[in-house]
Amino acid sequence: MQYEAIHPSLSVAGFETVSSVLDAAERRMLDARVDACGDPRAGARDMLAHAWCRELALRLKRHFGIARRLHPQALAVQCTLFDKSCARNWSVAMHQDLSVPVCRRSDVPGFTGWSEKAGVIFVQPPVAVLECLLVVRVHLDDCGPDAGALRVVPGSHRHGRLNARRIEALRLANGEVLCPVPNGGVLLMRPLLLHASAKAIAAAHRRVLHFVFAPPELPADLEWHYR
């Protein structure tokens, strides 16, 4: 696969890299916090249960390179830790992020695909809601091609919810772009952006804190799981 070199922008391409968001002291602090979680799995969905993670979310909101892309009242409603390495390895096929965590189930038009993961209720909201979300992927290690960096299909976030045939058509038409991110950097992306990743072949870890920021209110009586 040939990876095209482009200059992404969030509105046009659906993704953008912000370098040097965390300084050396912050990276050391986060290393210690993540290690203290002691989770033997390849990740954890409930990172916002930790006070330090909620504080990091506030810090991210204040960073110029991120704040200018967020609504002033945006909240971190989800944070997942991904820890990929040769020992705990996986690949992910091209897909969109369609589910969000909410407090309770409610029969609201347009909200479908209800599920429960690790005790948290998830639902797939209408495209209009997904378009308001911003993913902020904080990298705690250097992440290049050998570490399973994300591959994305530029501009695919502008086509709504996609079925398998449309996913393949857009991948062939638009091509794939590799998104390497240095330690302490951040990858911003829209959840509807098509993205995938290969297994890691490097010996090092690829730890990512995957935040989702959203407007504070949901339709009807639905509420975010974390506020």
Backbone bond lengths (Angstrom), bond angles and torsions (degrees), N, CA, C in turn:
res aa  C-N    CA-C-N  psi(-1)  N-CA   C-N-CA  omega(-1)  CA-C   N-CA-C  phi
1 M - - - 1.470 - - 1.531 109.82 -
2 Q 1.311 117.64 129.16 1.457 122.54 174.73 1.528 108.57 -89.74
3 Y 1.340 116.59 128.83 1.452 121.16 179.32 1.521 108.98 -100.42
4 E 1.319 115.57 119.54 1.459 120.09 -178.68 1.524 110.39 -73.65
5 A 1.316 116.50 146.47 1.465 121.84 174.34 1.520 108.33 -97.28
6 I 1.331 116.59 118.43 1.453 119.94 178.56 1.513 108.82 -133.00
7 H 1.316 116.56 167.26 1.454 122.43 174.46 1.526 106.68 -104.78
8 P 1.341 117.05 97.21 1.459 119.21 -172.64 1.512 112.65 -74.48
9 S 1.297 116.37 153.03 1.449 122.67 166.64 1.509 106.29 -134.62
10 L 1.313 116.65 149.00 1.453 120.26 -171.60 1.521 112.27 -61.99
11 S 1.325 116.88 -40.14 1.457 119.25 -175.63 1.528 111.89 -72.91
12 V 1.327 117.73 -39.45 1.461 121.36 -175.78 1.528 111.41 -87.22
13 A 1.314 116.34 -52.10 1.463 120.18 -175.08 1.526 112.87 -89.20
14 G 1.336 117.15 -24.03 1.457 120.52 179.98 1.509 113.98 90.84
15 F 1.339 118.14 3.34 1.468 121.16 178.32 1.517 109.66 -152.58
16 E 1.322 115.09 161.20 1.463 120.88 -178.38 1.522 108.13 -163.80
17 T 1.322 117.34 139.96 1.455 122.22 178.49 1.524 109.94 -101.91
18 V 1.317 116.16 134.48 1.466 122.72 175.83 1.525 106.80 -118.81
19 S 1.318 117.25 113.99 1.459 121.32 -176.66 1.529 111.34 -86.40
20 S 1.331 115.44 156.46 1.469 122.96 171.10 1.517 112.65 55.48
21 V 1.319 116.93 43.84 1.470 120.37 175.06 1.526 110.25 -74.01
22 L 1.340 116.85 -37.85 1.456 122.13 179.56 1.521 110.00 -107.45
23 D 1.338 116.11 135.85 1.461 118.87 175.87 1.526 109.71 -86.21
24 A 1.342 116.31 178.58 1.462 120.64 -174.07 1.528 111.77 -61.30
25 A 1.335 116.97 -40.26 1.467 120.07 -179.60 1.525 110.99 -65.09
26 E 1.319 117.07 -41.24 1.465 120.45 178.87 1.524 111.05 -65.97
27 R 1.326 116.77 -37.73 1.466 119.54 178.89 1.524 110.79 -65.17
28 R 1.351 117.32 -40.84 1.473 120.20 177.93 1.524 110.55 -64.35
29 M 1.329 117.12 -40.41 1.457 120.82 179.04 1.522 110.73 -62.65
30 L 1.337 116.48 -44.69 1.457 119.60 -179.19 1.528 111.52 -67.85
31 D 1.345 117.30 -35.98 1.464 119.93 175.01 1.521 110.09 -55.50
32 A 1.332 115.71 -47.18 1.463 120.24 -178.54 1.519 111.29 -66.13
33 R 1.336 116.78 -41.30 1.472 119.88 -178.85 1.522 111.23 -64.74
34 V 1.317 116.87 -45.33 1.463 120.34 -178.99 1.524 110.60 -66.41
35 D 1.334 116.82 -41.99 1.465 119.50 178.24 1.522 111.17 -62.81
36 A 1.336 116.95 -35.15 1.468 121.12 -178.96 1.518 112.19 -68.45
37 C 1.340 116.89 -20.26 1.465 119.44 177.03 1.519 111.05 -63.23
38 G 1.344 115.44 -29.18 1.457 120.03 174.94 1.510 114.98 58.43
39 D 1.325 117.25 31.30 1.462 120.53 -177.30 1.524 109.15 -86.40
40 P 1.342 118.44 118.95 1.469 120.43 -177.74 1.520 113.56 -76.17
41 R 1.336 117.08 -8.68 1.460 119.97 -178.15 1.523 110.97 -79.42
42 A 1.318 115.99 176.66 1.461 120.96 179.28 1.525 111.73 -81.75
43 G 1.331 117.11 4.39 1.454 119.79 178.58 1.512 110.73 174.04
44 A 1.332 115.21 178.40 1.464 121.46 178.66 1.515 108.49 -151.96
45 R 1.344 116.68 139.40 1.461 121.52 -176.31 1.522 113.71 -87.37
46 D 1.318 117.70 -20.48 1.465 121.14 -165.81 1.524 113.51 -103.67
47 M 1.316 118.35 37.33 1.461 120.26 -174.32 1.529 112.83 -65.60
48 L 1.333 118.14 -26.20 1.466 119.58 178.35 1.527 112.63 -68.64
49 A 1.321 117.89 -7.48 1.464 120.19 172.69 1.526 111.63 -69.45
50 H 1.342 117.46 -16.95 1.462 122.22 -179.95 1.527 110.24 -91.80
51 A 1.310 116.90 132.87 1.468 121.45 -179.03 1.524 111.33 -59.55
52 W 1.338 117.64 -39.56 1.460 119.86 -178.19 1.532 111.19 -64.20
53 C 1.335 116.89 -31.70 1.470 120.00 179.49 1.527 110.23 -72.51
54 R 1.328 116.94 -39.32 1.471 119.70 175.95 1.522 111.04 -64.42
55 E 1.329 116.93 -37.25 1.469 120.44 176.46 1.523 111.05 -65.91
56 L 1.325 117.32 -38.40 1.470 120.85 176.78 1.522 110.35 -62.78
57 A 1.323 117.29 -39.60 1.466 120.55 178.25 1.523 110.97 -59.04
58 L 1.333 117.03 -42.19 1.468 120.68 177.04 1.517 110.99 -64.85
59 R 1.323 116.09 -38.63 1.471 120.15 178.10 1.529 110.38 -63.66
60 L 1.311 117.64 -41.02 1.465 121.13 179.36 1.520 110.79 -63.72
61 K 1.333 116.35 -40.18 1.469 120.22 180.00 1.526 112.16 -60.51
62 R 1.341 116.65 -28.22 1.458 120.40 -177.41 1.525 112.82 -87.73
63 H 1.312 117.96 -12.01 1.465 120.37 -178.14 1.527 108.85 -72.87
64 F 1.325 116.99 131.41 1.467 120.76 -173.01 1.518 112.00 -57.19
65 G 1.328 117.04 -43.66 1.456 120.26 -176.18 1.513 113.62 -65.68
66 I 1.333 116.84 -19.84 1.461 121.88 178.59 1.518 110.84 -102.54
67 A 1.337 117.22 -43.61 1.463 121.91 -176.09 1.522 112.07 -57.68
68 R 1.325 117.69 -35.67 1.462 119.83 -178.34 1.522 112.52 -69.45
69 R 1.332 116.30 -12.47 1.462 120.93 178.07 1.532 112.26 -100.65
70 L 1.334 117.24 -4.58 1.460 121.33 -174.93 1.518 111.49 -110.51
71 H 1.320 116.05 149.35 1.454 120.52 167.55 1.525 107.91 -66.22
72 P 1.343 119.32 141.23 1.472 121.16 -177.38 1.522 113.63 -55.02
73 Q 1.328 117.91 -29.07 1.464 120.93 -178.13 1.522 113.22 -98.25
74 A 1.325 117.72 10.52 1.465 120.85 -177.98 1.525 111.07 -60.72
75 L 1.336 115.38 144.06 1.452 122.81 178.93 1.527 110.04 -117.56
76 A 1.331 115.58 149.61 1.464 119.72 167.59 1.520 107.22 -79.48
77 V 1.323 117.53 114.65 1.466 121.27 -176.45 1.527 112.39 -107.24
78 Q 1.320 116.20 -5.92 1.463 119.82 179.79 1.516 108.87 -160.62
79 C 1.338 115.99 143.63 1.472 120.47 169.98 1.517 108.18 -147.10
80 T 1.316 115.19 123.90 1.457 122.74 -179.86 1.522 108.99 -117.79
81 L 1.320 116.19 134.99 1.461 121.20 173.33 1.518 108.97 -92.64
82 F 1.333 116.79 126.57 1.454 122.79 171.53 1.528 107.91 -112.62
83 D 1.318 116.33 127.46 1.465 121.12 -179.97 1.521 108.07 -127.58
84 K 1.323 115.48 91.92 1.466 121.45 -177.62 1.531 109.38 -98.33
85 S 1.318 116.15 136.03 1.465 122.56 176.59 1.513 107.74 -155.94
86 C 1.327 117.17 175.74 1.464 119.28 177.83 1.524 111.20 -63.26
87 A 1.344 116.65 -28.69 1.464 120.33 -179.82 1.523 111.81 -79.08
88 R 1.337 116.67 -33.18 1.476 121.69 179.13 1.516 106.32 -127.64
89 N 1.309 114.63 91.46 1.463 120.31 -164.19 1.523 110.35 -124.49
90 W 1.307 116.13 151.11 1.461 120.13 175.99 1.525 109.06 -164.42
91 S 1.306 116.11 161.05 1.455 122.01 171.38 1.522 107.63 -118.91
92 V 1.326 116.10 156.53 1.457 121.82 -178.59 1.523 107.62 -130.14
93 A 1.327 116.56 126.71 1.463 121.29 178.69 1.524 110.43 -71.69
94 M 1.316 116.18 163.97 1.463 121.86 -179.52 1.534 109.68 -60.09
95 H 1.339 116.52 127.84 1.459 120.28 -175.10 1.523 110.43 -158.91
96 Q 1.332 116.29 173.29 1.456 124.34 170.77 1.530 108.41 -114.35
97 D 1.335 116.73 153.01 1.464 120.88 173.76 1.522 107.86 -89.89
98 L 1.324 116.90 113.69 1.458 121.02 -170.50 1.530 113.95 -115.90
99 S 1.328 118.31 -13.86 1.464 121.13 -174.50 1.517 111.84 -106.75
100 V 1.341 115.98 145.83 1.466 122.25 179.01 1.525 108.75 -132.23
101 P 1.361 117.80 153.90 1.462 120.90 -178.27 1.527 112.06 -88.89
102 V 1.326 116.55 133.22 1.469 121.76 179.06 1.526 109.43 -130.33
103 C 1.335 115.47 166.65 1.462 120.98 -176.20 1.520 112.80 -72.13
104 R 1.317 116.49 -40.01 1.458 119.81 -173.42 1.529 109.39 -152.30
105 R 1.308 114.69 161.90 1.461 119.63 175.74 1.523 110.36 -82.81
106 S 1.332 115.83 138.47 1.455 121.49 177.21 1.521 108.01 -149.41
107 D 1.319 116.72 139.83 1.461 120.78 -177.25 1.523 109.73 -81.08
108 V 1.327 115.16 85.86 1.461 122.77 -179.99 1.528 107.52 -109.50
109 P 1.325 118.82 128.79 1.468 120.93 -178.90 1.531 111.92 -53.93
110 G 1.317 115.52 135.48 1.460 121.40 177.28 1.514 114.19 91.02
111 F 1.342 118.23 -12.04 1.465 121.98 178.91 1.523 108.01 -99.93
112 T 1.342 116.75 116.35 1.462 122.14 -171.58 1.525 110.48 -134.62
113 G 1.336 115.52 -179.69 1.462 120.42 173.79 1.512 113.46 62.68
114 W 1.336 116.97 42.91 1.460 120.64 -179.17 1.527 110.61 -64.37
115 S 1.352 115.57 141.97 1.465 120.32 177.89 1.523 108.66 -155.96
116 E 1.316 115.83 170.17 1.466 121.40 176.28 1.516 109.14 -130.67
117 K 1.342 115.69 129.19 1.460 121.48 -179.45 1.527 108.23 -133.28
118 A 1.335 115.75 123.22 1.463 121.55 -179.93 1.524 111.94 52.09
119 G 1.335 115.86 38.66 1.444 120.55 176.97 1.516 115.55 81.20
120 V 1.323 118.06 4.00 1.462 122.62 -178.81 1.528 108.48 -112.37
121 I 1.336 116.54 138.00 1.459 122.07 179.61 1.522 109.74 -85.59
122 F 1.331 116.09 131.27 1.457 122.56 178.64 1.525 109.11 -120.30
123 V 1.333 115.21 150.95 1.452 121.10 178.26 1.520 108.78 -146.30
124 Q 1.324 116.44 153.78 1.459 121.57 174.34 1.529 108.23 -97.05
125 P 1.342 117.46 110.71 1.455 120.67 -178.59 1.526 111.62 -82.76
126 P 1.332 117.52 171.52 1.471 120.08 175.70 1.532 110.99 -61.10
127 V 1.326 115.24 159.32 1.464 120.90 179.94 1.526 111.00 -56.66
128 A 1.329 117.90 -36.61 1.472 120.85 -178.93 1.520 111.51 -59.23
129 V 1.329 117.86 -33.22 1.465 121.13 176.65 1.526 110.19 -75.21
130 L 1.329 117.29 -45.72 1.465 120.84 -179.60 1.524 112.16 -59.52
131 E 1.327 116.63 -33.38 1.466 120.42 -179.35 1.520 112.16 -68.88
132 C 1.323 118.02 -16.75 1.472 121.80 179.54 1.528 112.50 -89.31
133 L 1.332 117.44 -6.54 1.462 121.40 -175.35 1.524 111.09 -90.60
134 L 1.324 115.19 151.66 1.461 121.30 175.17 1.520 109.01 -132.16
135 V 1.324 116.01 126.78 1.464 122.34 174.87 1.526 108.67 -89.80
136 V 1.325 116.09 132.78 1.466 123.04 177.87 1.528 106.71 -122.90
137 R 1.320 116.66 104.84 1.462 122.14 -177.24 1.529 109.50 -98.33
138 V 1.315 115.88 107.68 1.468 122.52 -178.28 1.524 108.03 -90.79
139 H 1.327 116.59 120.97 1.464 121.30 -176.25 1.525 110.45 -96.47
140 L 1.335 115.01 125.33 1.468 121.76 -179.74 1.523 112.18 -98.79
141 D 1.330 116.46 0.16 1.466 122.67 176.14 1.527 107.72 -144.14
142 D 1.321 116.25 157.97 1.461 119.02 171.62 1.524 108.98 -61.03
143 C 1.312 116.58 135.13 1.465 120.60 -175.70 1.520 109.75 -130.20
144 G 1.325 115.33 101.64 1.457 121.25 177.28 1.516 110.35 -116.31
145 P 1.333 117.81 -165.77 1.467 121.25 -177.02 1.521 113.95 -57.55
146 D 1.344 117.47 -36.22 1.465 120.21 -177.21 1.522 112.52 -76.88
147 A 1.324 117.48 -12.85 1.466 121.13 -177.42 1.524 112.52 -101.13
148 G 1.308 117.77 8.82 1.455 120.49 179.49 1.509 113.36 79.85
149 A 1.344 117.25 39.44 1.462 120.65 177.42 1.529 110.53 -60.94
150 L 1.324 116.05 153.49 1.455 120.15 179.29 1.519 111.46 -65.53
151 R 1.331 115.17 144.02 1.455 122.63 165.97 1.522 106.80 -111.19
152 V 1.325 117.69 135.34 1.464 120.89 -177.84 1.522 110.31 -128.33
153 V 1.326 114.99 159.38 1.462 121.94 174.94 1.524 107.15 -105.92
154 P 1.336 118.45 104.58 1.462 121.07 -174.75 1.530 112.56 -57.31
155 G 1.311 115.64 137.27 1.451 121.51 175.64 1.510 115.48 79.91
156 S 1.330 117.71 -4.11 1.466 119.89 -175.55 1.529 112.21 -70.45
157 H 1.330 118.02 -17.03 1.473 120.96 179.62 1.525 112.23 -69.59
158 R 1.317 117.11 -13.67 1.469 120.63 -176.49 1.531 112.89 -90.38
159 H 1.325 117.09 8.19 1.464 120.79 -175.76 1.527 112.77 -114.05
160 G 1.324 117.34 14.90 1.455 120.23 176.69 1.515 113.34 71.82
161 R 1.321 115.21 -157.82 1.460 121.69 179.09 1.521 108.92 -76.90
162 L 1.327 117.24 131.50 1.461 121.79 -170.10 1.529 111.30 -115.94
163 N 1.338 115.79 139.30 1.459 119.93 171.70 1.530 109.40 -88.65
164 A 1.328 116.37 176.39 1.466 120.90 -173.55 1.526 111.98 -60.14
165 R 1.326 117.42 -38.87 1.465 119.99 -178.56 1.528 110.98 -66.81
166 R 1.335 117.43 -41.76 1.464 121.06 179.51 1.524 110.89 -69.19
167 I 1.329 116.75 -35.44 1.462 120.05 177.13 1.523 110.41 -59.00
168 E 1.317 116.41 -48.28 1.462 119.87 -178.91 1.524 111.34 -67.08
169 A 1.331 117.35 -38.29 1.464 120.37 -179.87 1.528 110.80 -64.54
170 L 1.324 117.09 -43.16 1.466 119.73 179.70 1.527 111.27 -69.11
171 R 1.326 116.47 -37.00 1.469 119.28 178.08 1.521 110.70 -61.24
172 L 1.335 116.65 -42.34 1.461 120.22 179.85 1.532 111.44 -71.45
173 A 1.330 117.23 -37.79 1.464 120.68 -177.03 1.523 112.18 -74.06
174 N 1.342 117.91 -42.12 1.467 122.01 -172.55 1.520 113.18 -97.49
175 G 1.341 117.64 -18.04 1.453 120.04 -176.32 1.516 111.90 77.77
176 E 1.318 115.55 173.63 1.457 122.63 178.84 1.524 109.93 -114.07
177 V 1.319 115.92 147.10 1.460 122.39 177.72 1.518 108.46 -124.83
178 L 1.316 116.63 130.92 1.461 121.59 176.19 1.525 108.98 -81.36
179 C 1.329 116.78 141.46 1.469 122.26 -175.97 1.528 110.91 -119.62
180 P 1.335 118.60 75.33 1.464 119.32 175.24 1.525 110.40 -70.39
181 V 1.316 116.56 143.00 1.465 121.62 -178.90 1.526 107.93 -136.87
182 P 1.343 118.79 131.44 1.466 120.68 178.73 1.524 111.87 -76.58
183 N 1.310 115.81 161.30 1.458 122.19 174.36 1.524 109.46 -55.32
184 G 1.331 117.09 128.10 1.452 121.44 -177.97 1.508 114.26 89.70
185 G 1.334 116.73 -4.27 1.458 120.93 177.75 1.513 111.46 -94.38
186 V 1.332 115.11 172.85 1.454 121.95 -175.80 1.525 109.09 -133.84
187 L 1.320 115.34 139.88 1.461 121.53 170.28 1.525 107.65 -107.46
188 L 1.339 116.44 119.85 1.458 121.89 173.74 1.520 108.21 -94.48
189 M 1.329 116.67 139.73 1.460 118.13 175.80 1.527 110.34 -158.52
190 R 1.302 115.50 156.74 1.448 122.22 174.43 1.528 109.14 -84.12
191 P 1.340 118.88 138.57 1.462 119.99 -177.58 1.526 114.10 -59.60
192 L 1.342 117.60 -28.36 1.459 120.12 -179.75 1.527 112.70 -77.98
193 L 1.327 117.99 -6.22 1.459 121.12 177.23 1.525 109.67 -66.59
194 L 1.316 117.17 129.83 1.457 120.29 175.54 1.522 109.84 -66.47
195 H 1.342 116.19 130.13 1.459 119.51 -179.36 1.527 109.92 -148.76
196 A 1.320 115.29 155.32 1.458 122.89 -178.25 1.518 107.97 -152.74
197 S 1.321 116.98 169.44 1.467 120.15 173.60 1.525 109.49 -152.59
198 A 1.327 115.07 149.20 1.460 121.47 178.07 1.524 109.75 -93.72
199 K 1.322 116.19 169.38 1.452 120.40 173.81 1.527 110.19 -64.69
200 A 1.321 116.03 150.44 1.463 120.84 175.58 1.525 109.48 -76.38
201 I 1.330 115.98 142.03 1.465 120.11 173.69 1.524 110.90 -118.63
202 A 1.348 116.96 -7.85 1.464 121.24 175.89 1.523 109.37 -81.23
203 A 1.326 115.73 155.17 1.462 120.15 -177.81 1.526 111.99 -73.77
204 A 1.321 117.70 -23.90 1.461 121.56 -174.77 1.523 111.75 -76.89
205 H 1.332 115.47 167.75 1.459 122.04 175.71 1.527 110.31 -80.28
206 R 1.363 115.00 158.40 1.462 122.13 168.55 1.522 106.37 -127.85
207 R 1.371 114.28 88.40 1.467 119.71 -178.31 1.529 109.37 -97.28
208 V 1.327 114.45 131.23 1.457 121.45 -178.47 1.526 108.56 -134.53
209 L 1.334 116.13 133.36 1.459 121.84 168.36 1.528 106.93 -97.93
210 H 1.314 115.56 112.25 1.461 123.09 -172.13 1.533 107.99 -100.84
211 F 1.345 115.91 97.96 1.462 122.17 179.44 1.524 110.03 -91.13
212 V 1.332 115.88 147.70 1.457 122.28 169.44 1.524 107.56 -120.85
213 F 1.326 116.50 121.73 1.461 122.57 177.18 1.528 108.74 -104.72
214 A 1.336 115.52 142.09 1.456 120.45 -173.56 1.522 110.65 -147.49
215 P 1.331 117.76 160.31 1.464 120.45 170.27 1.526 109.45 -59.09
216 P 1.327 118.29 153.33 1.472 120.22 -173.75 1.511 115.09 -69.19
217 E 1.333 118.07 -24.75 1.461 120.42 -173.77 1.524 111.82 -112.41
218 L 1.336 114.69 144.59 1.460 122.66 171.72 1.529 108.95 -112.01
219 P 1.335 118.17 161.33 1.461 119.69 -179.52 1.527 112.75 -63.87
220 A 1.338 114.70 156.91 1.472 123.12 174.93 1.523 110.01 54.63
221 D 1.343 117.21 -134.68 1.463 119.70 -176.59 1.527 112.43 -101.48
222 L 1.308 117.87 16.71 1.462 120.90 177.00 1.530 110.48 -75.04
223 E 1.326 116.25 145.37 1.461 122.41 177.65 1.522 108.88 -137.35
224 W 1.340 115.40 149.63 1.464 120.26 175.46 1.525 109.96 -64.52
225 H 1.329 115.92 150.14 1.469 120.66 176.96 1.530 110.31 -64.34
226 Y 1.339 116.29 -43.91 1.468 121.45 175.12 1.517 108.65 -110.56
227 R 1.327 116.37 135.21 1.449 121.56 175.76 1.527 108.69 -128.59
